[in-house]
Amino acid sequence: MASHFSEQSSPQAETSLTTGTGLQLRLRPASAADESVLASFFENVTLEDLRFRFLSAVQHVGHDQILAMLRSDKQAGTVLAFDEDEELVGVATLAADARGETAEVAISVRRDRKAQGIGWSLLRHAAQIAHARGILRLQSIESRDNHEAIEVERDLGFIARAYPGDPTLILVEADLAGGATSGT
């Protein structure tokens, strides 16, 4: 893969989308300048959602974790979703394996913006980016307790199965080559 993961349909493109609830979002790739915006965003994510996102008892997203999300290269990238008031309401991070065949996706939504279709829309958008980059499989590792996320993923065609070696986790996977993640 010669192109950068953070590039969307066109290089460094901003795009917009409308969620199923009618919310207008402006999406753009994250950059190094977004460190403080991301830090503030994660202060407005529930502790439970932080636990689900990082699969640990994180109470604060640290500098190194944010820097990892800001990494933008052939294998990783983050998309930021802003509402009509230019508030950051959602974050989608993709990280591909070295061969560019499988990518992991992680979605976070601000606590006061849940149940508005942001997570579903970001997951679908991330799958479209991954598919355009030639990724064959898109995966998410979920806590078995994260029923909301697993349901959203299933709605988009992901298949859930046990995560090898850890009974508390679920591996949710979409076959992008087979056309999953089109939504309903």
Contacts in CASP RR format, 6 or more apart in sequence:
PFRMAT RR
TARGET T0000
AUTHOR 0000-0000-0000
METHOD contacts of the structure
MODEL  1
MASHFSEQSSPQAETSLTTGTGLQLRLRPASAADESVLASFFENVTLEDL
RFRFLSAVQHVGHDQILAMLRSDKQAGTVLAFDEDEELVGVATLAADARG
ETAEVAISVRRDRKAQGIGWSLLRHAAQIAHARGILRLQSIESRDNHEAI
EVERDLGFIARAYPGDPTLILVEADLAGGATSGT
1 74 0 8 1.000
1 100 0 8 1.000
1 133 0 8 1.000
1 134 0 8 1.000
2 74 0 8 1.000
3 11 0 8 1.000
3 74 0 8 1.000
3 133 0 8 1.000
4 11 0 8 1.000
4 72 0 8 1.000
4 73 0 8 1.000
4 74 0 8 1.000
5 72 0 8 1.000
5 73 0 8 1.000
5 74 0 8 1.000
5 75 0 8 1.000
5 76 0 8 1.000
5 77 0 8 1.000
5 94 0 8 1.000
5 96 0 8 1.000
5 129 0 8 1.000
5 133 0 8 1.000
6 12 0 8 1.000
6 29 0 8 1.000
6 30 0 8 1.000
6 72 0 8 1.000
6 73 0 8 1.000
6 77 0 8 1.000
6 78 0 8 1.000
6 79 0 8 1.000
7 13 0 8 1.000
7 29 0 8 1.000
8 15 0 8 1.000
8 27 0 8 1.000
8 29 0 8 1.000
8 79 0 8 1.000
8 129 0 8 1.000
8 132 0 8 1.000
9 15 0 8 1.000
9 132 0 8 1.000
12 29 0 8 1.000
13 28 0 8 1.000
14 26 0 8 1.000
14 27 0 8 1.000
14 28 0 8 1.000
15 26 0 8 1.000
15 27 0 8 1.000
15 28 0 8 1.000
16 24 0 8 1.000
16 25 0 8 1.000
16 26 0 8 1.000
16 27 0 8 1.000
17 24 0 8 1.000
17 25 0 8 1.000
17 27 0 8 1.000
17 121 0 8 1.000
17 125 0 8 1.000
18 24 0 8 1.000
18 25 0 8 1.000
19 25 0 8 1.000
19 116 0 8 1.000
19 117 0 8 1.000
19 118 0 8 1.000
19 120 0 8 1.000
19 121 0 8 1.000
20 117 0 8 1.000
20 120 0 8 1.000
20 121 0 8 1.000
21 116 0 8 1.000
21 117 0 8 1.000
23 83 0 8 1.000
23 116 0 8 1.000
23 117 0 8 1.000
23 118 0 8 1.000
24 83 0 8 1.000
24 84 0 8 1.000
25 81 0 8 1.000
25 82 0 8 1.000
25 83 0 8 1.000
25 89 0 8 1.000
25 118 0 8 1.000
25 121 0 8 1.000
26 81 0 8 1.000
26 82 0 8 1.000
26 83 0 8 1.000
26 86 0 8 1.000
27 79 0 8 1.000
27 80 0 8 1.000
27 81 0 8 1.000
27 82 0 8 1.000
27 125 0 8 1.000
28 79 0 8 1.000
28 80 0 8 1.000
28 82 0 8 1.000
29 72 0 8 1.000
29 77 0 8 1.000
29 78 0 8 1.000
29 79 0 8 1.000
29 80 0 8 1.000
30 38 0 8 1.000
30 69 0 8 1.000
30 70 0 8 1.000
30 72 0 8 1.000
30 77 0 8 1.000
30 78 0 8 1.000
30 79 0 8 1.000
30 80 0 8 1.000
30 91 0 8 1.000
31 70 0 8 1.000
31 72 0 8 1.000
32 70 0 8 1.000
34 70 0 8 1.000
34 80 0 8 1.000
35 63 0 8 1.000
35 66 0 8 1.000
35 67 0 8 1.000
35 70 0 8 1.000
37 80 0 8 1.000
37 88 0 8 1.000
38 61 0 8 1.000
38 66 0 8 1.000
38 69 0 8 1.000
38 70 0 8 1.000
38 80 0 8 1.000
38 88 0 8 1.000
38 91 0 8 1.000
39 61 0 8 1.000
39 62 0 8 1.000
39 63 0 8 1.000
39 66 0 8 1.000
40 88 0 8 1.000
41 88 0 8 1.000
41 90 0 8 1.000
41 91 0 8 1.000
41 108 0 8 1.000
41 110 0 8 1.000
42 50 0 8 1.000
42 60 0 8 1.000
42 61 0 8 1.000
42 66 0 8 1.000
42 108 0 8 1.000
43 60 0 8 1.000
44 110 0 8 1.000
44 111 0 8 1.000
44 112 0 8 1.000
45 53 0 8 1.000
45 108 0 8 1.000
45 109 0 8 1.000
45 110 0 8 1.000
45 111 0 8 1.000
46 111 0 8 1.000
47 59 0 8 1.000
49 108 0 8 1.000
49 109 0 8 1.000
49 111 0 8 1.000
50 58 0 8 1.000
50 59 0 8 1.000
50 61 0 8 1.000
51 57 0 8 1.000
51 58 0 8 1.000
51 143 0 8 1.000
52 142 0 8 1.000
52 143 0 8 1.000
52 145 0 8 1.000
52 146 0 8 1.000
52 149 0 8 1.000
53 106 0 8 1.000
53 107 0 8 1.000
53 108 0 8 1.000
54 61 0 8 1.000
54 65 0 8 1.000
55 141 0 8 1.000
55 143 0 8 1.000
55 169 0 8 1.000
58 65 0 8 1.000
69 77 0 8 1.000
69 78 0 8 1.000
69 91 0 8 1.000
69 93 0 8 1.000
70 78 0 8 1.000
71 77 0 8 1.000
71 78 0 8 1.000
72 78 0 8 1.000
74 96 0 8 1.000
74 100 0 8 1.000
75 95 0 8 1.000
75 96 0 8 1.000
75 97 0 8 1.000
75 98 0 8 1.000
75 100 0 8 1.000
76 93 0 8 1.000
76 94 0 8 1.000
76 95 0 8 1.000
76 96 0 8 1.000
77 93 0 8 1.000
77 94 0 8 1.000
77 95 0 8 1.000
78 91 0 8 1.000
78 92 0 8 1.000
78 93 0 8 1.000
78 94 0 8 1.000
79 91 0 8 1.000
79 92 0 8 1.000
79 93 0 8 1.000
79 94 0 8 1.000
79 122 0 8 1.000
79 125 0 8 1.000
79 126 0 8 1.000
79 129 0 8 1.000
80 88 0 8 1.000
80 90 0 8 1.000
80 91 0 8 1.000
81 88 0 8 1.000
81 89 0 8 1.000
81 90 0 8 1.000
81 91 0 8 1.000
81 92 0 8 1.000
81 118 0 8 1.000
81 121 0 8 1.000
81 122 0 8 1.000
82 88 0 8 1.000
82 89 0 8 1.000
83 89 0 8 1.000
83 113 0 8 1.000
87 110 0 8 1.000
88 110 0 8 1.000
89 109 0 8 1.000
89 110 0 8 1.000
89 113 0 8 1.000
89 118 0 8 1.000
90 107 0 8 1.000
90 108 0 8 1.000
90 109 0 8 1.000
90 110 0 8 1.000
90 113 0 8 1.000
90 118 0 8 1.000
90 119 0 8 1.000
90 122 0 8 1.000
91 107 0 8 1.000
91 108 0 8 1.000
91 122 0 8 1.000
92 105 0 8 1.000
92 106 0 8 1.000
92 107 0 8 1.000
92 119 0 8 1.000
92 122 0 8 1.000
92 123 0 8 1.000
92 125 0 8 1.000
92 126 0 8 1.000
93 105 0 8 1.000
93 106 0 8 1.000
93 107 0 8 1.000
94 103 0 8 1.000
94 104 0 8 1.000
94 105 0 8 1.000
94 126 0 8 1.000
94 129 0 8 1.000
94 130 0 8 1.000
95 103 0 8 1.000
95 104 0 8 1.000
96 102 0 8 1.000
96 103 0 8 1.000
96 104 0 8 1.000
96 130 0 8 1.000
96 133 0 8 1.000
96 135 0 8 1.000
97 103 0 8 1.000
100 133 0 8 1.000
100 134 0 8 1.000
100 135 0 8 1.000
101 135 0 8 1.000
101 136 0 8 1.000
101 137 0 8 1.000
102 135 0 8 1.000
102 136 0 8 1.000
102 137 0 8 1.000
102 138 0 8 1.000
102 139 0 8 1.000
103 130 0 8 1.000
103 133 0 8 1.000
103 135 0 8 1.000
103 137 0 8 1.000
103 138 0 8 1.000
103 139 0 8 1.000
104 138 0 8 1.000
104 139 0 8 1.000
104 140 0 8 1.000
104 141 0 8 1.000
105 123 0 8 1.000
105 126 0 8 1.000
105 127 0 8 1.000
105 130 0 8 1.000
105 138 0 8 1.000
105 139 0 8 1.000
105 140 0 8 1.000
106 140 0 8 1.000
107 119 0 8 1.000
107 122 0 8 1.000
107 123 0 8 1.000
107 126 0 8 1.000
107 140 0 8 1.000
107 149 0 8 1.000
109 118 0 8 1.000
109 119 0 8 1.000
109 122 0 8 1.000
119 152 0 8 1.000
120 152 0 8 1.000
120 155 0 8 1.000
120 156 0 8 1.000
123 152 0 8 1.000
123 153 0 8 1.000
123 156 0 8 1.000
123 181 0 8 1.000
124 156 0 8 1.000
124 181 0 8 1.000
124 183 0 8 1.000
126 138 0 8 1.000
127 138 0 8 1.000
127 156 0 8 1.000
127 174 0 8 1.000
127 176 0 8 1.000
127 180 0 8 1.000
127 181 0 8 1.000
128 181 0 8 1.000
130 138 0 8 1.000
130 176 0 8 1.000
131 176 0 8 1.000
131 179 0 8 1.000
131 181 0 8 1.000
134 176 0 8 1.000
135 176 0 8 1.000
136 175 0 8 1.000
136 176 0 8 1.000
136 177 0 8 1.000
137 173 0 8 1.000
137 174 0 8 1.000
137 175 0 8 1.000
137 176 0 8 1.000
137 177 0 8 1.000
138 158 0 8 1.000
138 173 0 8 1.000
138 174 0 8 1.000
138 176 0 8 1.000
138 181 0 8 1.000
139 171 0 8 1.000
139 172 0 8 1.000
139 173 0 8 1.000
139 174 0 8 1.000
140 149 0 8 1.000
140 153 0 8 1.000
140 158 0 8 1.000
140 171 0 8 1.000
140 172 0 8 1.000
140 173 0 8 1.000
141 163 0 8 1.000
141 169 0 8 1.000
141 170 0 8 1.000
141 171 0 8 1.000
141 172 0 8 1.000
142 149 0 8 1.000
142 150 0 8 1.000
142 153 0 8 1.000
142 160 0 8 1.000
142 169 0 8 1.000
142 170 0 8 1.000
142 171 0 8 1.000
142 172 0 8 1.000
143 168 0 8 1.000
143 169 0 8 1.000
143 170 0 8 1.000
144 167 0 8 1.000
144 168 0 8 1.000
144 169 0 8 1.000
144 170 0 8 1.000
149 172 0 8 1.000
150 160 0 8 1.000
150 170 0 8 1.000
150 172 0 8 1.000
153 160 0 8 1.000
153 172 0 8 1.000
153 174 0 8 1.000
154 160 0 8 1.000
154 172 0 8 1.000
155 183 0 8 1.000
155 184 0 8 1.000
156 174 0 8 1.000
156 180 0 8 1.000
156 181 0 8 1.000
156 182 0 8 1.000
156 183 0 8 1.000
157 174 0 8 1.000
157 180 0 8 1.000
157 181 0 8 1.000
157 182 0 8 1.000
157 183 0 8 1.000
158 172 0 8 1.000
158 173 0 8 1.000
158 174 0 8 1.000
158 180 0 8 1.000
158 181 0 8 1.000
159 172 0 8 1.000
159 173 0 8 1.000
159 174 0 8 1.000
159 175 0 8 1.000
160 170 0 8 1.000
160 171 0 8 1.000
160 172 0 8 1.000
161 170 0 8 1.000
161 171 0 8 1.000
161 173 0 8 1.000
162 170 0 8 1.000
162 171 0 8 1.000
163 169 0 8 1.000
163 170 0 8 1.000
163 171 0 8 1.000
164 171 0 8 1.000
174 180 0 8 1.000
174 181 0 8 1.000
END
